[in-house]
Amino acid sequence: MPWLAWIGVGAWLLIAIGVLLLRLSVLRDLRAENERIFEHGVAHSIHRASVDHDDGEATWATYIALDHRLDDRRAARIHAAFEQWLRLSGLPPSASKPISSTTLFGAQAQGGYFFLHLPVSQAAGATTEHEWMLITEPEDGSDEVVVTPVPVRKRLRRIRKRLRRKAARRTSSSAWSSPAR
């Protein structure tokens, strides 16, 4: 009968090791995706569009994202083109992904996106606490971009402070663990 307990313990250990390996591979994939986003992502400023989306229950604000590298004149032209497009054609369907200005207006209008819904949690209404989004073009040639919200200033300061403390602890611990020469 004790051998039955050992079989149970062995099976439990195998399952625990399998779950641990699965989690580690998921973390590795997530880390690789995050590195790609932060290396290739472009900061876009978020601007409220003049047309709101009404889903029947509430009204949601829509947004236009403009590449931070655009000069003011080009950014204003792209914003105006999106506004005119919204007035003439109306809102896209509810499940729409971000729409590129290049897709709508051609290569000369590169640098903007229209968002029916920002990929952040927010209450229905006209405001958003995010001023910037990091937009990364897809690797595989699909038309779906990766949109990453940039935290608001106060939260960003806290995140940076925490990362600096961790980096300082790592450097101080590596200084203590390095062999004396």
Rosetta constraint file for C-alpha pairs under 8 A:
AtomPair CA 1 CA 5 HARMONIC 7.19 0.50
AtomPair CA 2 CA 6 HARMONIC 6.57 0.50
AtomPair CA 3 CA 7 HARMONIC 6.25 0.50
AtomPair CA 4 CA 8 HARMONIC 6.31 0.50
AtomPair CA 5 CA 9 HARMONIC 6.17 0.50
AtomPair CA 6 CA 10 HARMONIC 5.99 0.50
AtomPair CA 7 CA 11 HARMONIC 6.09 0.50
AtomPair CA 8 CA 12 HARMONIC 6.11 0.50
AtomPair CA 9 CA 13 HARMONIC 6.15 0.50
AtomPair CA 10 CA 14 HARMONIC 6.24 0.50
AtomPair CA 11 CA 15 HARMONIC 6.23 0.50
AtomPair CA 12 CA 16 HARMONIC 6.10 0.50
AtomPair CA 13 CA 17 HARMONIC 6.09 0.50
AtomPair CA 14 CA 18 HARMONIC 6.14 0.50
AtomPair CA 15 CA 19 HARMONIC 6.17 0.50
AtomPair CA 16 CA 20 HARMONIC 6.16 0.50
AtomPair CA 17 CA 21 HARMONIC 6.17 0.50
AtomPair CA 18 CA 22 HARMONIC 6.17 0.50
AtomPair CA 19 CA 23 HARMONIC 6.19 0.50
AtomPair CA 20 CA 24 HARMONIC 6.20 0.50
AtomPair CA 21 CA 25 HARMONIC 6.23 0.50
AtomPair CA 22 CA 26 HARMONIC 6.26 0.50
AtomPair CA 23 CA 27 HARMONIC 6.15 0.50
AtomPair CA 24 CA 28 HARMONIC 6.15 0.50
AtomPair CA 25 CA 29 HARMONIC 6.22 0.50
AtomPair CA 26 CA 30 HARMONIC 6.12 0.50
AtomPair CA 27 CA 31 HARMONIC 6.02 0.50
AtomPair CA 28 CA 32 HARMONIC 6.23 0.50
AtomPair CA 29 CA 33 HARMONIC 6.22 0.50
AtomPair CA 30 CA 34 HARMONIC 6.10 0.50
AtomPair CA 31 CA 35 HARMONIC 6.16 0.50
AtomPair CA 32 CA 36 HARMONIC 6.29 0.50
AtomPair CA 33 CA 37 HARMONIC 6.20 0.50
AtomPair CA 34 CA 38 HARMONIC 6.19 0.50
AtomPair CA 35 CA 39 HARMONIC 6.00 0.50
AtomPair CA 36 CA 40 HARMONIC 5.88 0.50
AtomPair CA 36 CA 41 HARMONIC 7.67 0.50
AtomPair CA 37 CA 41 HARMONIC 5.06 0.50
AtomPair CA 37 CA 134 HARMONIC 7.92 0.50
AtomPair CA 37 CA 135 HARMONIC 7.94 0.50
AtomPair CA 37 CA 136 HARMONIC 5.90 0.50
AtomPair CA 37 CA 146 HARMONIC 7.74 0.50
AtomPair CA 40 CA 136 HARMONIC 6.03 0.50
AtomPair CA 40 CA 137 HARMONIC 7.70 0.50
AtomPair CA 41 CA 134 HARMONIC 5.47 0.50
AtomPair CA 41 CA 135 HARMONIC 5.12 0.50
AtomPair CA 41 CA 136 HARMONIC 4.15 0.50
AtomPair CA 41 CA 137 HARMONIC 7.25 0.50
AtomPair CA 42 CA 67 HARMONIC 7.00 0.50
AtomPair CA 42 CA 68 HARMONIC 7.84 0.50
AtomPair CA 42 CA 134 HARMONIC 5.33 0.50
AtomPair CA 42 CA 135 HARMONIC 5.30 0.50
AtomPair CA 42 CA 136 HARMONIC 6.32 0.50
AtomPair CA 43 CA 67 HARMONIC 6.21 0.50
AtomPair CA 43 CA 68 HARMONIC 5.96 0.50
AtomPair CA 43 CA 132 HARMONIC 6.49 0.50
AtomPair CA 43 CA 133 HARMONIC 5.76 0.50
AtomPair CA 43 CA 134 HARMONIC 4.52 0.50
AtomPair CA 43 CA 135 HARMONIC 6.40 0.50
AtomPair CA 44 CA 65 HARMONIC 5.46 0.50
AtomPair CA 44 CA 66 HARMONIC 4.95 0.50
AtomPair CA 44 CA 67 HARMONIC 4.35 0.50
AtomPair CA 44 CA 68 HARMONIC 5.31 0.50
AtomPair CA 44 CA 112 HARMONIC 7.96 0.50
AtomPair CA 44 CA 132 HARMONIC 5.55 0.50
AtomPair CA 44 CA 133 HARMONIC 5.26 0.50
AtomPair CA 44 CA 134 HARMONIC 6.11 0.50
AtomPair CA 44 CA 135 HARMONIC 6.92 0.50
AtomPair CA 45 CA 65 HARMONIC 5.43 0.50
AtomPair CA 45 CA 66 HARMONIC 5.31 0.50
AtomPair CA 45 CA 67 HARMONIC 6.53 0.50
AtomPair CA 45 CA 68 HARMONIC 6.27 0.50
AtomPair CA 45 CA 131 HARMONIC 5.92 0.50
AtomPair CA 45 CA 132 HARMONIC 4.60 0.50
AtomPair CA 45 CA 133 HARMONIC 6.53 0.50
AtomPair CA 46 CA 63 HARMONIC 6.48 0.50
AtomPair CA 46 CA 64 HARMONIC 5.89 0.50
AtomPair CA 46 CA 65 HARMONIC 4.59 0.50
AtomPair CA 46 CA 66 HARMONIC 6.68 0.50
AtomPair CA 46 CA 130 HARMONIC 7.54 0.50
AtomPair CA 46 CA 131 HARMONIC 5.32 0.50
AtomPair CA 46 CA 132 HARMONIC 5.55 0.50
AtomPair CA 46 CA 133 HARMONIC 7.01 0.50
AtomPair CA 47 CA 63 HARMONIC 5.51 0.50
AtomPair CA 47 CA 64 HARMONIC 5.13 0.50
AtomPair CA 47 CA 65 HARMONIC 6.14 0.50
AtomPair CA 47 CA 66 HARMONIC 7.82 0.50
AtomPair CA 47 CA 131 HARMONIC 7.90 0.50
AtomPair CA 48 CA 61 HARMONIC 6.96 0.50
AtomPair CA 48 CA 62 HARMONIC 6.09 0.50
AtomPair CA 48 CA 63 HARMONIC 4.46 0.50
AtomPair CA 48 CA 64 HARMONIC 6.17 0.50
AtomPair CA 48 CA 126 HARMONIC 7.74 0.50
AtomPair CA 49 CA 61 HARMONIC 7.27 0.50
AtomPair CA 49 CA 62 HARMONIC 5.40 0.50
AtomPair CA 49 CA 63 HARMONIC 4.89 0.50
AtomPair CA 49 CA 64 HARMONIC 6.01 0.50
AtomPair CA 49 CA 83 HARMONIC 6.94 0.50
AtomPair CA 50 CA 62 HARMONIC 7.68 0.50
AtomPair CA 50 CA 83 HARMONIC 6.98 0.50
AtomPair CA 51 CA 61 HARMONIC 7.26 0.50
AtomPair CA 51 CA 62 HARMONIC 6.56 0.50
AtomPair CA 51 CA 86 HARMONIC 7.10 0.50
AtomPair CA 51 CA 87 HARMONIC 7.93 0.50
AtomPair CA 51 CA 91 HARMONIC 7.89 0.50
AtomPair CA 52 CA 59 HARMONIC 6.35 0.50
AtomPair CA 52 CA 60 HARMONIC 5.60 0.50
AtomPair CA 52 CA 61 HARMONIC 4.70 0.50
AtomPair CA 52 CA 62 HARMONIC 5.52 0.50
AtomPair CA 53 CA 59 HARMONIC 5.59 0.50
AtomPair CA 53 CA 60 HARMONIC 4.99 0.50
AtomPair CA 53 CA 61 HARMONIC 6.17 0.50
AtomPair CA 53 CA 62 HARMONIC 6.52 0.50
AtomPair CA 53 CA 91 HARMONIC 7.18 0.50
AtomPair CA 53 CA 116 HARMONIC 7.12 0.50
AtomPair CA 54 CA 58 HARMONIC 5.88 0.50
AtomPair CA 54 CA 59 HARMONIC 4.36 0.50
AtomPair CA 54 CA 60 HARMONIC 6.21 0.50
AtomPair CA 55 CA 59 HARMONIC 6.50 0.50
AtomPair CA 55 CA 60 HARMONIC 7.80 0.50
AtomPair CA 55 CA 94 HARMONIC 7.78 0.50
AtomPair CA 58 CA 124 HARMONIC 6.41 0.50
AtomPair CA 59 CA 124 HARMONIC 6.17 0.50
AtomPair CA 59 CA 125 HARMONIC 6.37 0.50
AtomPair CA 60 CA 117 HARMONIC 7.82 0.50
AtomPair CA 60 CA 124 HARMONIC 5.18 0.50
AtomPair CA 60 CA 125 HARMONIC 5.35 0.50
AtomPair CA 60 CA 126 HARMONIC 6.81 0.50
AtomPair CA 61 CA 116 HARMONIC 7.72 0.50
AtomPair CA 61 CA 117 HARMONIC 7.74 0.50
AtomPair CA 61 CA 124 HARMONIC 7.48 0.50
AtomPair CA 61 CA 125 HARMONIC 5.91 0.50
AtomPair CA 61 CA 126 HARMONIC 4.99 0.50
AtomPair CA 61 CA 127 HARMONIC 7.37 0.50
AtomPair CA 62 CA 114 HARMONIC 7.72 0.50
AtomPair CA 62 CA 115 HARMONIC 5.89 0.50
AtomPair CA 62 CA 116 HARMONIC 4.96 0.50
AtomPair CA 62 CA 117 HARMONIC 6.29 0.50
AtomPair CA 62 CA 118 HARMONIC 7.78 0.50
AtomPair CA 63 CA 114 HARMONIC 5.96 0.50
AtomPair CA 63 CA 115 HARMONIC 5.07 0.50
AtomPair CA 63 CA 116 HARMONIC 6.64 0.50
AtomPair CA 63 CA 117 HARMONIC 7.58 0.50
AtomPair CA 63 CA 118 HARMONIC 7.42 0.50
AtomPair CA 64 CA 79 HARMONIC 7.03 0.50
AtomPair CA 64 CA 82 HARMONIC 7.68 0.50
AtomPair CA 64 CA 112 HARMONIC 7.01 0.50
AtomPair CA 64 CA 113 HARMONIC 5.69 0.50
AtomPair CA 64 CA 114 HARMONIC 4.58 0.50
AtomPair CA 64 CA 115 HARMONIC 6.05 0.50
AtomPair CA 65 CA 112 HARMONIC 5.44 0.50
AtomPair CA 65 CA 113 HARMONIC 5.04 0.50
AtomPair CA 65 CA 114 HARMONIC 6.34 0.50
AtomPair CA 65 CA 115 HARMONIC 7.54 0.50
AtomPair CA 65 CA 133 HARMONIC 7.69 0.50
AtomPair CA 66 CA 70 HARMONIC 7.54 0.50
AtomPair CA 66 CA 75 HARMONIC 6.46 0.50
AtomPair CA 66 CA 79 HARMONIC 7.78 0.50
AtomPair CA 66 CA 111 HARMONIC 5.91 0.50
AtomPair CA 66 CA 112 HARMONIC 4.53 0.50
AtomPair CA 66 CA 113 HARMONIC 6.70 0.50
AtomPair CA 67 CA 75 HARMONIC 7.81 0.50
AtomPair CA 67 CA 111 HARMONIC 4.99 0.50
AtomPair CA 67 CA 112 HARMONIC 6.07 0.50
AtomPair CA 70 CA 74 HARMONIC 6.18 0.50
AtomPair CA 70 CA 75 HARMONIC 5.74 0.50
AtomPair CA 70 CA 111 HARMONIC 7.08 0.50
AtomPair CA 71 CA 75 HARMONIC 6.16 0.50
AtomPair CA 72 CA 76 HARMONIC 6.05 0.50
AtomPair CA 73 CA 77 HARMONIC 6.25 0.50
AtomPair CA 74 CA 78 HARMONIC 6.19 0.50
AtomPair CA 74 CA 109 HARMONIC 7.94 0.50
AtomPair CA 75 CA 79 HARMONIC 6.12 0.50
AtomPair CA 75 CA 111 HARMONIC 7.93 0.50
AtomPair CA 76 CA 80 HARMONIC 6.04 0.50
AtomPair CA 77 CA 81 HARMONIC 6.06 0.50
AtomPair CA 78 CA 82 HARMONIC 6.27 0.50
AtomPair CA 78 CA 101 HARMONIC 7.23 0.50
AtomPair CA 78 CA 109 HARMONIC 6.25 0.50
AtomPair CA 78 CA 111 HARMONIC 7.93 0.50
AtomPair CA 78 CA 112 HARMONIC 6.72 0.50
AtomPair CA 79 CA 83 HARMONIC 6.28 0.50
AtomPair CA 79 CA 112 HARMONIC 7.81 0.50
AtomPair CA 80 CA 84 HARMONIC 6.11 0.50
AtomPair CA 81 CA 85 HARMONIC 6.04 0.50
AtomPair CA 81 CA 105 HARMONIC 7.97 0.50
AtomPair CA 82 CA 86 HARMONIC 6.13 0.50
AtomPair CA 82 CA 101 HARMONIC 7.59 0.50
AtomPair CA 82 CA 114 HARMONIC 7.34 0.50
AtomPair CA 83 CA 87 HARMONIC 6.28 0.50
AtomPair CA 84 CA 88 HARMONIC 6.16 0.50
AtomPair CA 85 CA 89 HARMONIC 5.82 0.50
AtomPair CA 85 CA 90 HARMONIC 7.41 0.50
AtomPair CA 86 CA 90 HARMONIC 4.80 0.50
AtomPair CA 86 CA 91 HARMONIC 6.10 0.50
AtomPair CA 91 CA 116 HARMONIC 7.85 0.50
AtomPair CA 92 CA 96 HARMONIC 6.39 0.50
AtomPair CA 92 CA 116 HARMONIC 7.67 0.50
AtomPair CA 94 CA 116 HARMONIC 7.40 0.50
AtomPair CA 96 CA 116 HARMONIC 6.88 0.50
AtomPair CA 97 CA 115 HARMONIC 7.22 0.50
AtomPair CA 97 CA 116 HARMONIC 7.55 0.50
AtomPair CA 97 CA 144 HARMONIC 7.08 0.50
AtomPair CA 98 CA 113 HARMONIC 6.07 0.50
AtomPair CA 98 CA 114 HARMONIC 5.55 0.50
AtomPair CA 98 CA 115 HARMONIC 4.95 0.50
AtomPair CA 98 CA 116 HARMONIC 7.11 0.50
AtomPair CA 98 CA 144 HARMONIC 7.60 0.50
AtomPair CA 98 CA 145 HARMONIC 7.46 0.50
AtomPair CA 99 CA 103 HARMONIC 7.09 0.50
AtomPair CA 99 CA 104 HARMONIC 7.69 0.50
AtomPair CA 99 CA 113 HARMONIC 5.29 0.50
AtomPair CA 99 CA 114 HARMONIC 5.08 0.50
AtomPair CA 99 CA 115 HARMONIC 6.82 0.50
AtomPair CA 100 CA 104 HARMONIC 6.62 0.50
AtomPair CA 100 CA 110 HARMONIC 7.83 0.50
AtomPair CA 100 CA 111 HARMONIC 7.83 0.50
AtomPair CA 100 CA 112 HARMONIC 5.92 0.50
AtomPair CA 100 CA 113 HARMONIC 4.43 0.50
AtomPair CA 100 CA 114 HARMONIC 6.55 0.50
AtomPair CA 101 CA 105 HARMONIC 5.66 0.50
AtomPair CA 101 CA 106 HARMONIC 7.10 0.50
AtomPair CA 101 CA 109 HARMONIC 5.86 0.50
AtomPair CA 101 CA 110 HARMONIC 5.90 0.50
AtomPair CA 101 CA 111 HARMONIC 6.71 0.50
AtomPair CA 101 CA 112 HARMONIC 5.05 0.50
AtomPair CA 101 CA 113 HARMONIC 5.61 0.50
AtomPair CA 101 CA 114 HARMONIC 7.54 0.50
AtomPair CA 102 CA 106 HARMONIC 4.52 0.50
AtomPair CA 102 CA 107 HARMONIC 5.08 0.50
AtomPair CA 102 CA 108 HARMONIC 7.30 0.50
AtomPair CA 102 CA 109 HARMONIC 5.54 0.50
AtomPair CA 102 CA 110 HARMONIC 4.93 0.50
AtomPair CA 102 CA 111 HARMONIC 7.46 0.50
AtomPair CA 102 CA 112 HARMONIC 7.62 0.50
AtomPair CA 103 CA 107 HARMONIC 7.91 0.50
AtomPair CA 105 CA 109 HARMONIC 5.95 0.50
AtomPair CA 106 CA 110 HARMONIC 7.27 0.50
AtomPair CA 119 CA 147 HARMONIC 7.10 0.50
AtomPair CA 119 CA 148 HARMONIC 7.65 0.50
AtomPair CA 119 CA 149 HARMONIC 7.33 0.50
AtomPair CA 120 CA 149 HARMONIC 7.04 0.50
AtomPair CA 122 CA 128 HARMONIC 6.92 0.50
AtomPair CA 129 CA 152 HARMONIC 6.50 0.50
AtomPair CA 130 CA 149 HARMONIC 6.87 0.50
AtomPair CA 130 CA 150 HARMONIC 6.70 0.50
AtomPair CA 130 CA 151 HARMONIC 6.51 0.50
AtomPair CA 130 CA 152 HARMONIC 5.71 0.50
AtomPair CA 131 CA 150 HARMONIC 7.60 0.50
AtomPair CA 131 CA 152 HARMONIC 7.15 0.50
AtomPair CA 132 CA 149 HARMONIC 6.57 0.50
AtomPair CA 132 CA 150 HARMONIC 5.52 0.50
AtomPair CA 133 CA 147 HARMONIC 6.48 0.50
AtomPair CA 133 CA 148 HARMONIC 5.60 0.50
AtomPair CA 133 CA 149 HARMONIC 4.59 0.50
AtomPair CA 133 CA 150 HARMONIC 5.40 0.50
AtomPair CA 134 CA 147 HARMONIC 5.82 0.50
AtomPair CA 134 CA 148 HARMONIC 4.96 0.50
AtomPair CA 134 CA 149 HARMONIC 6.20 0.50
AtomPair CA 134 CA 150 HARMONIC 6.60 0.50
AtomPair CA 135 CA 145 HARMONIC 6.64 0.50
AtomPair CA 135 CA 146 HARMONIC 5.73 0.50
AtomPair CA 135 CA 147 HARMONIC 4.71 0.50
AtomPair CA 135 CA 148 HARMONIC 6.37 0.50
AtomPair CA 136 CA 145 HARMONIC 5.75 0.50
AtomPair CA 136 CA 146 HARMONIC 5.04 0.50
AtomPair CA 136 CA 147 HARMONIC 6.53 0.50
AtomPair CA 137 CA 144 HARMONIC 7.62 0.50
AtomPair CA 137 CA 145 HARMONIC 4.98 0.50
AtomPair CA 137 CA 146 HARMONIC 6.53 0.50
AtomPair CA 138 CA 142 HARMONIC 6.14 0.50
AtomPair CA 138 CA 143 HARMONIC 6.94 0.50
AtomPair CA 138 CA 144 HARMONIC 6.38 0.50
AtomPair CA 138 CA 145 HARMONIC 5.36 0.50
AtomPair CA 138 CA 146 HARMONIC 6.80 0.50
AtomPair CA 150 CA 156 HARMONIC 7.91 0.50
AtomPair CA 151 CA 155 HARMONIC 5.94 0.50
AtomPair CA 151 CA 156 HARMONIC 5.33 0.50
AtomPair CA 152 CA 156 HARMONIC 5.85 0.50
AtomPair CA 153 CA 157 HARMONIC 6.05 0.50
AtomPair CA 154 CA 158 HARMONIC 6.47 0.50
AtomPair CA 155 CA 159 HARMONIC 6.21 0.50
AtomPair CA 156 CA 160 HARMONIC 6.09 0.50
AtomPair CA 157 CA 161 HARMONIC 6.06 0.50
AtomPair CA 158 CA 162 HARMONIC 6.17 0.50
AtomPair CA 159 CA 163 HARMONIC 6.20 0.50
AtomPair CA 160 CA 164 HARMONIC 6.10 0.50
AtomPair CA 161 CA 165 HARMONIC 6.27 0.50
AtomPair CA 162 CA 166 HARMONIC 6.28 0.50
AtomPair CA 163 CA 167 HARMONIC 6.10 0.50
AtomPair CA 164 CA 168 HARMONIC 6.05 0.50
AtomPair CA 165 CA 169 HARMONIC 6.15 0.50
AtomPair CA 166 CA 170 HARMONIC 6.17 0.50
AtomPair CA 167 CA 171 HARMONIC 6.19 0.50
AtomPair CA 168 CA 172 HARMONIC 6.08 0.50
AtomPair CA 169 CA 173 HARMONIC 5.93 0.50
AtomPair CA 170 CA 174 HARMONIC 5.98 0.50
AtomPair CA 171 CA 175 HARMONIC 6.07 0.50
AtomPair CA 172 CA 176 HARMONIC 6.38 0.50
AtomPair CA 173 CA 177 HARMONIC 6.17 0.50
AtomPair CA 174 CA 178 HARMONIC 5.91 0.50
